[in-house]
Amino acid sequence: MAKQRVEIHTADIALDGLLKFASLVGSGGEAKHLIRAELVRVNGSVETRRGRRVGPGDRVELLDEDEQVLETLEIAGPAS
């Protein structure tokens, strides 16, 4: 499992946009597929809304078909 800290420069970001921004997917279509396949969790709960807004303090996990965590994103805001 890989862990990555992602710094965003806005109050929040759409889940599918975050997956693209963090280079976990190559396209919005790929993000949509993973989210609809229930392979993405936000703060420990499966999320099926690609427009779900996430922000600093949230944790996003990308799962494989066996529900094992492949990648964890910890979202942070701009450094103070």
Secondary structure, DSSP 8 states (H G I E B T S, - for coil): -EEEEEE-SSS-EEHHHHHHHTTS-SSHHHHHHHHHTT-EEETTEE---TT-EE-TT-EEEEE-TT--EEEEEEEE----
